[in-house]
Amino acid sequence: MSKQDSRVEKIVSWLDRCGNLAVEAFHYLALFIIGCMVAWSAVHTVIEILTVKQYATIDDILLLFIYLELGAMVGIYFKTNHMPVRFLIYVAITALTRLLISNIQHEHKASMDLVIITGSILILAFAILIVRYASWNFPSVIRDKHGIKVTPNNKTPRPEDDELA
């Protein structure tokens, strides 16, 4: 190996590290901004409920659940660099439920839209069932900031597993 090849490898290695650092910095900055925006929106909604409306409708409560799920997704992604697809499906189900309730409250009549929304919620519920079954029976390697987390019995970890460790 010549000196020039060695220099090129060092430069490529240095550029690779700089690129990884830039991507990681952008990743955390964007995630922090998203988390702040979710928290800000939730606080704004609560203040609006308390001051303007003076009571919470079911739409408002479901909106707060959506904010809760989005905040949980950001928190989990911060800790594990792993995005649970189930949380996105939960947000979609909550949003569709909110739409369904809003349609029923405002229109007061049955329509094809209600059937489509209800069918969509059912499909998403089955999707969660499939994702849970697949993740339990075919676990992926979970990487956290400290390396690979080996799970007992080669199963996907559950919240109660952390308490046993």
Chimera marker file (.cmm) of the C-alpha trace (Angstrom):
<marker_set name="trace">
<marker id="1" x="0.000" y="0.000" z="0.000" r="1" g="1" b="0" radius="0.5"/>
<marker id="2" x="1.429" y="3.354" z="-0.999" r="1" g="1" b="0" radius="0.5"/>
<marker id="3" x="1.528" y="6.516" z="1.071" r="1" g="1" b="0" radius="0.5"/>
<marker id="4" x="-1.013" y="8.145" z="-1.214" r="1" g="1" b="0" radius="0.5"/>
<marker id="5" x="-3.490" y="5.267" z="-0.699" r="1" g="1" b="0" radius="0.5"/>
<marker id="6" x="-3.027" y="5.584" z="3.065" r="1" g="1" b="0" radius="0.5"/>
<marker id="7" x="-3.701" y="9.339" z="2.915" r="1" g="1" b="0" radius="0.5"/>
<marker id="8" x="-6.801" y="8.806" z="0.805" r="1" g="1" b="0" radius="0.5"/>
<marker id="9" x="-8.105" y="6.231" z="3.297" r="1" g="1" b="0" radius="0.5"/>
<marker id="10" x="-7.490" y="8.622" z="6.195" r="1" g="1" b="0" radius="0.5"/>
<marker id="11" x="-9.315" y="11.432" z="4.375" r="1" g="1" b="0" radius="0.5"/>
<marker id="12" x="-12.220" y="9.145" z="3.501" r="1" g="1" b="0" radius="0.5"/>
<marker id="13" x="-12.382" y="7.928" z="7.101" r="1" g="1" b="0" radius="0.5"/>
<marker id="14" x="-12.326" y="11.506" z="8.434" r="1" g="1" b="0" radius="0.5"/>
<marker id="15" x="-15.040" y="12.608" z="5.973" r="1" g="1" b="0" radius="0.5"/>
<marker id="16" x="-17.132" y="9.597" z="6.926" r="1" g="1" b="0" radius="0.5"/>
<marker id="17" x="-16.888" y="10.487" z="10.631" r="1" g="1" b="0" radius="0.5"/>
<marker id="18" x="-17.762" y="14.140" z="9.892" r="1" g="1" b="0" radius="0.5"/>
<marker id="19" x="-20.725" y="13.062" z="7.780" r="1" g="1" b="0" radius="0.5"/>
<marker id="20" x="-21.982" y="10.713" z="10.494" r="1" g="1" b="0" radius="0.5"/>
<marker id="21" x="-21.594" y="13.464" z="13.094" r="1" g="1" b="0" radius="0.5"/>
<marker id="22" x="-23.518" y="15.954" z="10.915" r="1" g="1" b="0" radius="0.5"/>
<marker id="23" x="-26.340" y="13.466" z="10.310" r="1" g="1" b="0" radius="0.5"/>
<marker id="24" x="-26.529" y="12.593" z="14.014" r="1" g="1" b="0" radius="0.5"/>
<marker id="25" x="-26.545" y="16.292" z="14.996" r="1" g="1" b="0" radius="0.5"/>
<marker id="26" x="-29.325" y="17.045" z="12.515" r="1" g="1" b="0" radius="0.5"/>
<marker id="27" x="-31.237" y="13.995" z="13.733" r="1" g="1" b="0" radius="0.5"/>
<marker id="28" x="-31.177" y="15.109" z="17.368" r="1" g="1" b="0" radius="0.5"/>
<marker id="29" x="-31.872" y="18.746" z="16.542" r="1" g="1" b="0" radius="0.5"/>
<marker id="30" x="-34.881" y="17.849" z="14.388" r="1" g="1" b="0" radius="0.5"/>
<marker id="31" x="-36.158" y="15.424" z="17.038" r="1" g="1" b="0" radius="0.5"/>
<marker id="32" x="-35.772" y="18.068" z="19.753" r="1" g="1" b="0" radius="0.5"/>
<marker id="33" x="-37.664" y="20.617" z="17.631" r="1" g="1" b="0" radius="0.5"/>
<marker id="34" x="-40.462" y="18.117" z="16.940" r="1" g="1" b="0" radius="0.5"/>
<marker id="35" x="-40.707" y="17.317" z="20.664" r="1" g="1" b="0" radius="0.5"/>
<marker id="36" x="-40.876" y="21.016" z="21.540" r="1" g="1" b="0" radius="0.5"/>
<marker id="37" x="-43.561" y="21.620" z="18.922" r="1" g="1" b="0" radius="0.5"/>
<marker id="38" x="-45.679" y="18.749" z="20.253" r="1" g="1" b="0" radius="0.5"/>
<marker id="39" x="-45.343" y="20.027" z="23.821" r="1" g="1" b="0" radius="0.5"/>
<marker id="40" x="-46.084" y="23.607" z="22.743" r="1" g="1" b="0" radius="0.5"/>
<marker id="41" x="-49.189" y="22.520" z="20.810" r="1" g="1" b="0" radius="0.5"/>
<marker id="42" x="-50.440" y="20.464" z="23.760" r="1" g="1" b="0" radius="0.5"/>
<marker id="43" x="-49.936" y="23.349" z="26.190" r="1" g="1" b="0" radius="0.5"/>
<marker id="44" x="-51.642" y="25.749" z="23.769" r="1" g="1" b="0" radius="0.5"/>
<marker id="45" x="-54.620" y="23.388" z="23.475" r="1" g="1" b="0" radius="0.5"/>
<marker id="46" x="-54.918" y="23.051" z="27.258" r="1" g="1" b="0" radius="0.5"/>
<marker id="47" x="-54.733" y="26.838" z="27.721" r="1" g="1" b="0" radius="0.5"/>
<marker id="48" x="-57.398" y="27.311" z="25.031" r="1" g="1" b="0" radius="0.5"/>
<marker id="49" x="-59.651" y="24.751" z="26.724" r="1" g="1" b="0" radius="0.5"/>
<marker id="50" x="-59.236" y="26.395" z="30.130" r="1" g="1" b="0" radius="0.5"/>
<marker id="51" x="-59.597" y="30.018" z="29.038" r="1" g="1" b="0" radius="0.5"/>
<marker id="52" x="-61.717" y="30.197" z="25.886" r="1" g="1" b="0" radius="0.5"/>
<marker id="53" x="-63.963" y="27.135" z="25.968" r="1" g="1" b="0" radius="0.5"/>
<marker id="54" x="-63.974" y="26.581" z="29.745" r="1" g="1" b="0" radius="0.5"/>
<marker id="55" x="-64.759" y="22.902" z="29.147" r="1" g="1" b="0" radius="0.5"/>
<marker id="56" x="-63.200" y="20.092" z="27.145" r="1" g="1" b="0" radius="0.5"/>
<marker id="57" x="-65.076" y="18.385" z="24.356" r="1" g="1" b="0" radius="0.5"/>
<marker id="58" x="-64.384" y="14.809" z="23.336" r="1" g="1" b="0" radius="0.5"/>
<marker id="59" x="-62.533" y="16.252" z="20.306" r="1" g="1" b="0" radius="0.5"/>
<marker id="60" x="-60.216" y="18.166" z="22.640" r="1" g="1" b="0" radius="0.5"/>
<marker id="61" x="-59.547" y="15.124" z="24.802" r="1" g="1" b="0" radius="0.5"/>
<marker id="62" x="-58.770" y="12.954" z="21.779" r="1" g="1" b="0" radius="0.5"/>
<marker id="63" x="-56.486" y="15.686" z="20.434" r="1" g="1" b="0" radius="0.5"/>
<marker id="64" x="-54.598" y="15.615" z="23.730" r="1" g="1" b="0" radius="0.5"/>
<marker id="65" x="-54.247" y="11.823" z="23.353" r="1" g="1" b="0" radius="0.5"/>
<marker id="66" x="-52.747" y="12.399" z="19.911" r="1" g="1" b="0" radius="0.5"/>
<marker id="67" x="-50.241" y="14.817" z="21.442" r="1" g="1" b="0" radius="0.5"/>
<marker id="68" x="-49.473" y="12.244" z="24.143" r="1" g="1" b="0" radius="0.5"/>
<marker id="69" x="-48.756" y="9.535" z="21.561" r="1" g="1" b="0" radius="0.5"/>
<marker id="70" x="-46.597" y="11.883" z="19.484" r="1" g="1" b="0" radius="0.5"/>
<marker id="71" x="-44.646" y="12.873" z="22.592" r="1" g="1" b="0" radius="0.5"/>
<marker id="72" x="-44.168" y="9.225" z="23.523" r="1" g="1" b="0" radius="0.5"/>
<marker id="73" x="-42.905" y="8.474" z="20.011" r="1" g="1" b="0" radius="0.5"/>
<marker id="74" x="-40.350" y="11.275" z="20.220" r="1" g="1" b="0" radius="0.5"/>
<marker id="75" x="-39.245" y="10.121" z="23.681" r="1" g="1" b="0" radius="0.5"/>
<marker id="76" x="-38.841" y="6.506" z="22.620" r="1" g="1" b="0" radius="0.5"/>
<marker id="77" x="-36.962" y="7.542" z="19.494" r="1" g="1" b="0" radius="0.5"/>
<marker id="78" x="-34.638" y="9.750" z="21.575" r="1" g="1" b="0" radius="0.5"/>
<marker id="79" x="-33.828" y="6.876" z="23.933" r="1" g="1" b="0" radius="0.5"/>
<marker id="80" x="-33.550" y="3.962" z="21.513" r="1" g="1" b="0" radius="0.5"/>
<marker id="81" x="-33.221" y="5.332" z="17.957" r="1" g="1" b="0" radius="0.5"/>
<marker id="82" x="-36.069" y="2.924" z="17.203" r="1" g="1" b="0" radius="0.5"/>
<marker id="83" x="-39.462" y="4.093" z="15.927" r="1" g="1" b="0" radius="0.5"/>
<marker id="84" x="-42.273" y="1.796" z="16.989" r="1" g="1" b="0" radius="0.5"/>
<marker id="85" x="-44.693" y="1.590" z="14.070" r="1" g="1" b="0" radius="0.5"/>
<marker id="86" x="-47.492" y="0.803" z="16.520" r="1" g="1" b="0" radius="0.5"/>
<marker id="87" x="-47.416" y="4.359" z="17.865" r="1" g="1" b="0" radius="0.5"/>
<marker id="88" x="-48.042" y="5.758" z="14.393" r="1" g="1" b="0" radius="0.5"/>
<marker id="89" x="-50.986" y="3.406" z="14.028" r="1" g="1" b="0" radius="0.5"/>
<marker id="90" x="-52.307" y="4.465" z="17.451" r="1" g="1" b="0" radius="0.5"/>
<marker id="91" x="-52.137" y="8.107" z="16.352" r="1" g="1" b="0" radius="0.5"/>
<marker id="92" x="-54.007" y="7.246" z="13.154" r="1" g="1" b="0" radius="0.5"/>
<marker id="93" x="-56.708" y="5.355" z="15.080" r="1" g="1" b="0" radius="0.5"/>
<marker id="94" x="-57.125" y="8.238" z="17.523" r="1" g="1" b="0" radius="0.5"/>
<marker id="95" x="-57.315" y="10.758" z="14.670" r="1" g="1" b="0" radius="0.5"/>
<marker id="96" x="-59.917" y="8.659" z="12.849" r="1" g="1" b="0" radius="0.5"/>
<marker id="97" x="-61.901" y="8.229" z="16.069" r="1" g="1" b="0" radius="0.5"/>
<marker id="98" x="-61.820" y="11.981" z="16.553" r="1" g="1" b="0" radius="0.5"/>
<marker id="99" x="-63.054" y="12.463" z="12.977" r="1" g="1" b="0" radius="0.5"/>
<marker id="100" x="-65.784" y="9.870" z="13.483" r="1" g="1" b="0" radius="0.5"/>
<marker id="101" x="-67.066" y="11.488" z="16.663" r="1" g="1" b="0" radius="0.5"/>
<marker id="102" x="-66.931" y="14.936" z="15.085" r="1" g="1" b="0" radius="0.5"/>
<marker id="103" x="-68.922" y="13.741" z="12.054" r="1" g="1" b="0" radius="0.5"/>
<marker id="104" x="-71.541" y="12.111" z="14.264" r="1" g="1" b="0" radius="0.5"/>
<marker id="105" x="-71.875" y="15.211" z="16.457" r="1" g="1" b="0" radius="0.5"/>
<marker id="106" x="-72.233" y="17.635" z="13.553" r="1" g="1" b="0" radius="0.5"/>
<marker id="107" x="-74.256" y="15.651" z="11.009" r="1" g="1" b="0" radius="0.5"/>
<marker id="108" x="-76.464" y="13.543" z="13.311" r="1" g="1" b="0" radius="0.5"/>
<marker id="109" x="-77.105" y="11.029" z="10.540" r="1" g="1" b="0" radius="0.5"/>
<marker id="110" x="-75.628" y="7.852" z="9.146" r="1" g="1" b="0" radius="0.5"/>
<marker id="111" x="-73.556" y="8.148" z="6.000" r="1" g="1" b="0" radius="0.5"/>
<marker id="112" x="-71.091" y="6.187" z="3.935" r="1" g="1" b="0" radius="0.5"/>
<marker id="113" x="-68.283" y="8.300" z="5.447" r="1" g="1" b="0" radius="0.5"/>
<marker id="114" x="-69.005" y="6.773" z="8.860" r="1" g="1" b="0" radius="0.5"/>
<marker id="115" x="-68.750" y="3.257" z="7.423" r="1" g="1" b="0" radius="0.5"/>
<marker id="116" x="-65.455" y="4.092" z="5.688" r="1" g="1" b="0" radius="0.5"/>
<marker id="117" x="-63.959" y="5.659" z="8.833" r="1" g="1" b="0" radius="0.5"/>
<marker id="118" x="-65.100" y="2.746" z="10.999" r="1" g="1" b="0" radius="0.5"/>
<marker id="119" x="-63.694" y="0.246" z="8.483" r="1" g="1" b="0" radius="0.5"/>
<marker id="120" x="-60.405" y="2.144" z="8.467" r="1" g="1" b="0" radius="0.5"/>
<marker id="121" x="-60.208" y="1.959" z="12.254" r="1" g="1" b="0" radius="0.5"/>
<marker id="122" x="-60.873" y="-1.783" z="12.091" r="1" g="1" b="0" radius="0.5"/>
<marker id="123" x="-58.143" y="-2.278" z="9.471" r="1" g="1" b="0" radius="0.5"/>
<marker id="124" x="-55.665" y="-0.301" z="11.599" r="1" g="1" b="0" radius="0.5"/>
<marker id="125" x="-56.591" y="-2.368" z="14.669" r="1" g="1" b="0" radius="0.5"/>
<marker id="126" x="-55.840" y="-5.535" z="12.694" r="1" g="1" b="0" radius="0.5"/>
<marker id="127" x="-52.569" y="-3.942" z="11.573" r="1" g="1" b="0" radius="0.5"/>
<marker id="128" x="-51.571" y="-3.457" z="15.216" r="1" g="1" b="0" radius="0.5"/>
<marker id="129" x="-52.423" y="-7.083" z="15.911" r="1" g="1" b="0" radius="0.5"/>
<marker id="130" x="-50.244" y="-8.216" z="12.998" r="1" g="1" b="0" radius="0.5"/>
<marker id="131" x="-47.353" y="-5.938" z="13.984" r="1" g="1" b="0" radius="0.5"/>
<marker id="132" x="-47.497" y="-7.144" z="17.607" r="1" g="1" b="0" radius="0.5"/>
<marker id="133" x="-47.606" y="-10.798" z="16.507" r="1" g="1" b="0" radius="0.5"/>
<marker id="134" x="-44.730" y="-10.305" z="14.064" r="1" g="1" b="0" radius="0.5"/>
<marker id="135" x="-42.548" y="-8.399" z="16.534" r="1" g="1" b="0" radius="0.5"/>
<marker id="136" x="-43.135" y="-11.005" z="19.232" r="1" g="1" b="0" radius="0.5"/>
<marker id="137" x="-42.433" y="-14.026" z="17.037" r="1" g="1" b="0" radius="0.5"/>
<marker id="138" x="-39.788" y="-12.479" z="14.759" r="1" g="1" b="0" radius="0.5"/>
<marker id="139" x="-37.885" y="-9.987" z="16.911" r="1" g="1" b="0" radius="0.5"/>
<marker id="140" x="-35.350" y="-7.647" z="15.432" r="1" g="1" b="0" radius="0.5"/>
<marker id="141" x="-32.079" y="-6.703" z="17.050" r="1" g="1" b="0" radius="0.5"/>
<marker id="142" x="-32.692" y="-3.638" z="19.180" r="1" g="1" b="0" radius="0.5"/>
<marker id="143" x="-29.872" y="-1.146" z="19.263" r="1" g="1" b="0" radius="0.5"/>
<marker id="144" x="-29.771" y="1.534" z="21.863" r="1" g="1" b="0" radius="0.5"/>
<marker id="145" x="-27.169" y="4.223" z="22.449" r="1" g="1" b="0" radius="0.5"/>
<marker id="146" x="-25.009" y="1.787" z="24.396" r="1" g="1" b="0" radius="0.5"/>
<marker id="147" x="-24.945" y="-1.016" z="21.829" r="1" g="1" b="0" radius="0.5"/>
<marker id="148" x="-27.044" y="-4.063" z="21.107" r="1" g="1" b="0" radius="0.5"/>
<marker id="149" x="-29.604" y="-5.047" z="23.718" r="1" g="1" b="0" radius="0.5"/>
<marker id="150" x="-29.923" y="-8.798" z="23.964" r="1" g="1" b="0" radius="0.5"/>
<marker id="151" x="-33.371" y="-9.886" z="25.001" r="1" g="1" b="0" radius="0.5"/>
<marker id="152" x="-34.124" y="-12.992" z="27.061" r="1" g="1" b="0" radius="0.5"/>
<marker id="153" x="-35.542" y="-15.949" z="25.101" r="1" g="1" b="0" radius="0.5"/>
<marker id="154" x="-34.970" y="-13.982" z="21.867" r="1" g="1" b="0" radius="0.5"/>
<marker id="155" x="-38.294" y="-12.163" z="22.300" r="1" g="1" b="0" radius="0.5"/>
<marker id="156" x="-39.170" y="-8.507" z="21.824" r="1" g="1" b="0" radius="0.5"/>
<marker id="157" x="-38.812" y="-6.707" z="25.171" r="1" g="1" b="0" radius="0.5"/>
<marker id="158" x="-41.876" y="-5.448" z="26.978" r="1" g="1" b="0" radius="0.5"/>
<marker id="159" x="-42.017" y="-2.690" z="29.603" r="1" g="1" b="0" radius="0.5"/>
<marker id="160" x="-42.156" y="-5.234" z="32.418" r="1" g="1" b="0" radius="0.5"/>
<marker id="161" x="-38.896" y="-6.824" z="31.161" r="1" g="1" b="0" radius="0.5"/>
<marker id="162" x="-36.982" y="-3.673" z="32.130" r="1" g="1" b="0" radius="0.5"/>
<marker id="163" x="-38.141" y="-4.051" z="35.716" r="1" g="1" b="0" radius="0.5"/>
<marker id="164" x="-36.672" y="-7.569" z="35.890" r="1" g="1" b="0" radius="0.5"/>
<marker id="165" x="-33.226" y="-6.489" z="34.681" r="1" g="1" b="0" radius="0.5"/>
<link id1="1" id2="2" r="1" g="1" b="0" radius="0.2"/>
<link id1="2" id2="3" r="1" g="1" b="0" radius="0.2"/>
<link id1="3" id2="4" r="1" g="1" b="0" radius="0.2"/>
<link id1="4" id2="5" r="1" g="1" b="0" radius="0.2"/>
<link id1="5" id2="6" r="1" g="1" b="0" radius="0.2"/>
<link id1="6" id2="7" r="1" g="1" b="0" radius="0.2"/>
<link id1="7" id2="8" r="1" g="1" b="0" radius="0.2"/>
<link id1="8" id2="9" r="1" g="1" b="0" radius="0.2"/>
<link id1="9" id2="10" r="1" g="1" b="0" radius="0.2"/>
<link id1="10" id2="11" r="1" g="1" b="0" radius="0.2"/>
<link id1="11" id2="12" r="1" g="1" b="0" radius="0.2"/>
<link id1="12" id2="13" r="1" g="1" b="0" radius="0.2"/>
<link id1="13" id2="14" r="1" g="1" b="0" radius="0.2"/>
<link id1="14" id2="15" r="1" g="1" b="0" radius="0.2"/>
<link id1="15" id2="16" r="1" g="1" b="0" radius="0.2"/>
<link id1="16" id2="17" r="1" g="1" b="0" radius="0.2"/>
<link id1="17" id2="18" r="1" g="1" b="0" radius="0.2"/>
<link id1="18" id2="19" r="1" g="1" b="0" radius="0.2"/>
<link id1="19" id2="20" r="1" g="1" b="0" radius="0.2"/>
<link id1="20" id2="21" r="1" g="1" b="0" radius="0.2"/>
<link id1="21" id2="22" r="1" g="1" b="0" radius="0.2"/>
<link id1="22" id2="23" r="1" g="1" b="0" radius="0.2"/>
<link id1="23" id2="24" r="1" g="1" b="0" radius="0.2"/>
<link id1="24" id2="25" r="1" g="1" b="0" radius="0.2"/>
<link id1="25" id2="26" r="1" g="1" b="0" radius="0.2"/>
<link id1="26" id2="27" r="1" g="1" b="0" radius="0.2"/>
<link id1="27" id2="28" r="1" g="1" b="0" radius="0.2"/>
<link id1="28" id2="29" r="1" g="1" b="0" radius="0.2"/>
<link id1="29" id2="30" r="1" g="1" b="0" radius="0.2"/>
<link id1="30" id2="31" r="1" g="1" b="0" radius="0.2"/>
<link id1="31" id2="32" r="1" g="1" b="0" radius="0.2"/>
<link id1="32" id2="33" r="1" g="1" b="0" radius="0.2"/>
<link id1="33" id2="34" r="1" g="1" b="0" radius="0.2"/>
<link id1="34" id2="35" r="1" g="1" b="0" radius="0.2"/>
<link id1="35" id2="36" r="1" g="1" b="0" radius="0.2"/>
<link id1="36" id2="37" r="1" g="1" b="0" radius="0.2"/>
<link id1="37" id2="38" r="1" g="1" b="0" radius="0.2"/>
<link id1="38" id2="39" r="1" g="1" b="0" radius="0.2"/>
<link id1="39" id2="40" r="1" g="1" b="0" radius="0.2"/>
<link id1="40" id2="41" r="1" g="1" b="0" radius="0.2"/>
<link id1="41" id2="42" r="1" g="1" b="0" radius="0.2"/>
<link id1="42" id2="43" r="1" g="1" b="0" radius="0.2"/>
<link id1="43" id2="44" r="1" g="1" b="0" radius="0.2"/>
<link id1="44" id2="45" r="1" g="1" b="0" radius="0.2"/>
<link id1="45" id2="46" r="1" g="1" b="0" radius="0.2"/>
<link id1="46" id2="47" r="1" g="1" b="0" radius="0.2"/>
<link id1="47" id2="48" r="1" g="1" b="0" radius="0.2"/>
<link id1="48" id2="49" r="1" g="1" b="0" radius="0.2"/>
<link id1="49" id2="50" r="1" g="1" b="0" radius="0.2"/>
<link id1="50" id2="51" r="1" g="1" b="0" radius="0.2"/>
<link id1="51" id2="52" r="1" g="1" b="0" radius="0.2"/>
<link id1="52" id2="53" r="1" g="1" b="0" radius="0.2"/>
<link id1="53" id2="54" r="1" g="1" b="0" radius="0.2"/>
<link id1="54" id2="55" r="1" g="1" b="0" radius="0.2"/>
<link id1="55" id2="56" r="1" g="1" b="0" radius="0.2"/>
<link id1="56" id2="57" r="1" g="1" b="0" radius="0.2"/>
<link id1="57" id2="58" r="1" g="1" b="0" radius="0.2"/>
<link id1="58" id2="59" r="1" g="1" b="0" radius="0.2"/>
<link id1="59" id2="60" r="1" g="1" b="0" radius="0.2"/>
<link id1="60" id2="61" r="1" g="1" b="0" radius="0.2"/>
<link id1="61" id2="62" r="1" g="1" b="0" radius="0.2"/>
<link id1="62" id2="63" r="1" g="1" b="0" radius="0.2"/>
<link id1="63" id2="64" r="1" g="1" b="0" radius="0.2"/>
<link id1="64" id2="65" r="1" g="1" b="0" radius="0.2"/>
<link id1="65" id2="66" r="1" g="1" b="0" radius="0.2"/>
<link id1="66" id2="67" r="1" g="1" b="0" radius="0.2"/>
<link id1="67" id2="68" r="1" g="1" b="0" radius="0.2"/>
<link id1="68" id2="69" r="1" g="1" b="0" radius="0.2"/>
<link id1="69" id2="70" r="1" g="1" b="0" radius="0.2"/>
<link id1="70" id2="71" r="1" g="1" b="0" radius="0.2"/>
<link id1="71" id2="72" r="1" g="1" b="0" radius="0.2"/>
<link id1="72" id2="73" r="1" g="1" b="0" radius="0.2"/>
<link id1="73" id2="74" r="1" g="1" b="0" radius="0.2"/>
<link id1="74" id2="75" r="1" g="1" b="0" radius="0.2"/>
<link id1="75" id2="76" r="1" g="1" b="0" radius="0.2"/>
<link id1="76" id2="77" r="1" g="1" b="0" radius="0.2"/>
<link id1="77" id2="78" r="1" g="1" b="0" radius="0.2"/>
<link id1="78" id2="79" r="1" g="1" b="0" radius="0.2"/>
<link id1="79" id2="80" r="1" g="1" b="0" radius="0.2"/>
<link id1="80" id2="81" r="1" g="1" b="0" radius="0.2"/>
<link id1="81" id2="82" r="1" g="1" b="0" radius="0.2"/>
<link id1="82" id2="83" r="1" g="1" b="0" radius="0.2"/>
<link id1="83" id2="84" r="1" g="1" b="0" radius="0.2"/>
<link id1="84" id2="85" r="1" g="1" b="0" radius="0.2"/>
<link id1="85" id2="86" r="1" g="1" b="0" radius="0.2"/>
<link id1="86" id2="87" r="1" g="1" b="0" radius="0.2"/>
<link id1="87" id2="88" r="1" g="1" b="0" radius="0.2"/>
<link id1="88" id2="89" r="1" g="1" b="0" radius="0.2"/>
<link id1="89" id2="90" r="1" g="1" b="0" radius="0.2"/>
<link id1="90" id2="91" r="1" g="1" b="0" radius="0.2"/>
<link id1="91" id2="92" r="1" g="1" b="0" radius="0.2"/>
<link id1="92" id2="93" r="1" g="1" b="0" radius="0.2"/>
<link id1="93" id2="94" r="1" g="1" b="0" radius="0.2"/>
<link id1="94" id2="95" r="1" g="1" b="0" radius="0.2"/>
<link id1="95" id2="96" r="1" g="1" b="0" radius="0.2"/>
<link id1="96" id2="97" r="1" g="1" b="0" radius="0.2"/>
<link id1="97" id2="98" r="1" g="1" b="0" radius="0.2"/>
<link id1="98" id2="99" r="1" g="1" b="0" radius="0.2"/>
<link id1="99" id2="100" r="1" g="1" b="0" radius="0.2"/>
<link id1="100" id2="101" r="1" g="1" b="0" radius="0.2"/>
<link id1="101" id2="102" r="1" g="1" b="0" radius="0.2"/>
<link id1="102" id2="103" r="1" g="1" b="0" radius="0.2"/>
<link id1="103" id2="104" r="1" g="1" b="0" radius="0.2"/>
<link id1="104" id2="105" r="1" g="1" b="0" radius="0.2"/>
<link id1="105" id2="106" r="1" g="1" b="0" radius="0.2"/>
<link id1="106" id2="107" r="1" g="1" b="0" radius="0.2"/>
<link id1="107" id2="108" r="1" g="1" b="0" radius="0.2"/>
<link id1="108" id2="109" r="1" g="1" b="0" radius="0.2"/>
<link id1="109" id2="110" r="1" g="1" b="0" radius="0.2"/>
<link id1="110" id2="111" r="1" g="1" b="0" radius="0.2"/>
<link id1="111" id2="112" r="1" g="1" b="0" radius="0.2"/>
<link id1="112" id2="113" r="1" g="1" b="0" radius="0.2"/>
<link id1="113" id2="114" r="1" g="1" b="0" radius="0.2"/>
<link id1="114" id2="115" r="1" g="1" b="0" radius="0.2"/>
<link id1="115" id2="116" r="1" g="1" b="0" radius="0.2"/>
<link id1="116" id2="117" r="1" g="1" b="0" radius="0.2"/>
<link id1="117" id2="118" r="1" g="1" b="0" radius="0.2"/>
<link id1="118" id2="119" r="1" g="1" b="0" radius="0.2"/>
<link id1="119" id2="120" r="1" g="1" b="0" radius="0.2"/>
<link id1="120" id2="121" r="1" g="1" b="0" radius="0.2"/>
<link id1="121" id2="122" r="1" g="1" b="0" radius="0.2"/>
<link id1="122" id2="123" r="1" g="1" b="0" radius="0.2"/>
<link id1="123" id2="124" r="1" g="1" b="0" radius="0.2"/>
<link id1="124" id2="125" r="1" g="1" b="0" radius="0.2"/>
<link id1="125" id2="126" r="1" g="1" b="0" radius="0.2"/>
<link id1="126" id2="127" r="1" g="1" b="0" radius="0.2"/>
<link id1="127" id2="128" r="1" g="1" b="0" radius="0.2"/>
<link id1="128" id2="129" r="1" g="1" b="0" radius="0.2"/>
<link id1="129" id2="130" r="1" g="1" b="0" radius="0.2"/>
<link id1="130" id2="131" r="1" g="1" b="0" radius="0.2"/>
<link id1="131" id2="132" r="1" g="1" b="0" radius="0.2"/>
<link id1="132" id2="133" r="1" g="1" b="0" radius="0.2"/>
<link id1="133" id2="134" r="1" g="1" b="0" radius="0.2"/>
<link id1="134" id2="135" r="1" g="1" b="0" radius="0.2"/>
<link id1="135" id2="136" r="1" g="1" b="0" radius="0.2"/>
<link id1="136" id2="137" r="1" g="1" b="0" radius="0.2"/>
<link id1="137" id2="138" r="1" g="1" b="0" radius="0.2"/>
<link id1="138" id2="139" r="1" g="1" b="0" radius="0.2"/>
<link id1="139" id2="140" r="1" g="1" b="0" radius="0.2"/>
<link id1="140" id2="141" r="1" g="1" b="0" radius="0.2"/>
<link id1="141" id2="142" r="1" g="1" b="0" radius="0.2"/>
<link id1="142" id2="143" r="1" g="1" b="0" radius="0.2"/>
<link id1="143" id2="144" r="1" g="1" b="0" radius="0.2"/>
<link id1="144" id2="145" r="1" g="1" b="0" radius="0.2"/>
<link id1="145" id2="146" r="1" g="1" b="0" radius="0.2"/>
<link id1="146" id2="147" r="1" g="1" b="0" radius="0.2"/>
<link id1="147" id2="148" r="1" g="1" b="0" radius="0.2"/>
<link id1="148" id2="149" r="1" g="1" b="0" radius="0.2"/>
<link id1="149" id2="150" r="1" g="1" b="0" radius="0.2"/>
<link id1="150" id2="151" r="1" g="1" b="0" radius="0.2"/>
<link id1="151" id2="152" r="1" g="1" b="0" radius="0.2"/>
<link id1="152" id2="153" r="1" g="1" b="0" radius="0.2"/>
<link id1="153" id2="154" r="1" g="1" b="0" radius="0.2"/>
<link id1="154" id2="155" r="1" g="1" b="0" radius="0.2"/>
<link id1="155" id2="156" r="1" g="1" b="0" radius="0.2"/>
<link id1="156" id2="157" r="1" g="1" b="0" radius="0.2"/>
<link id1="157" id2="158" r="1" g="1" b="0" radius="0.2"/>
<link id1="158" id2="159" r="1" g="1" b="0" radius="0.2"/>
<link id1="159" id2="160" r="1" g="1" b="0" radius="0.2"/>
<link id1="160" id2="161" r="1" g="1" b="0" radius="0.2"/>
<link id1="161" id2="162" r="1" g="1" b="0" radius="0.2"/>
<link id1="162" id2="163" r="1" g="1" b="0" radius="0.2"/>
<link id1="163" id2="164" r="1" g="1" b="0" radius="0.2"/>
<link id1="164" id2="165" r="1" g="1" b="0" radius="0.2"/>
</marker_set>
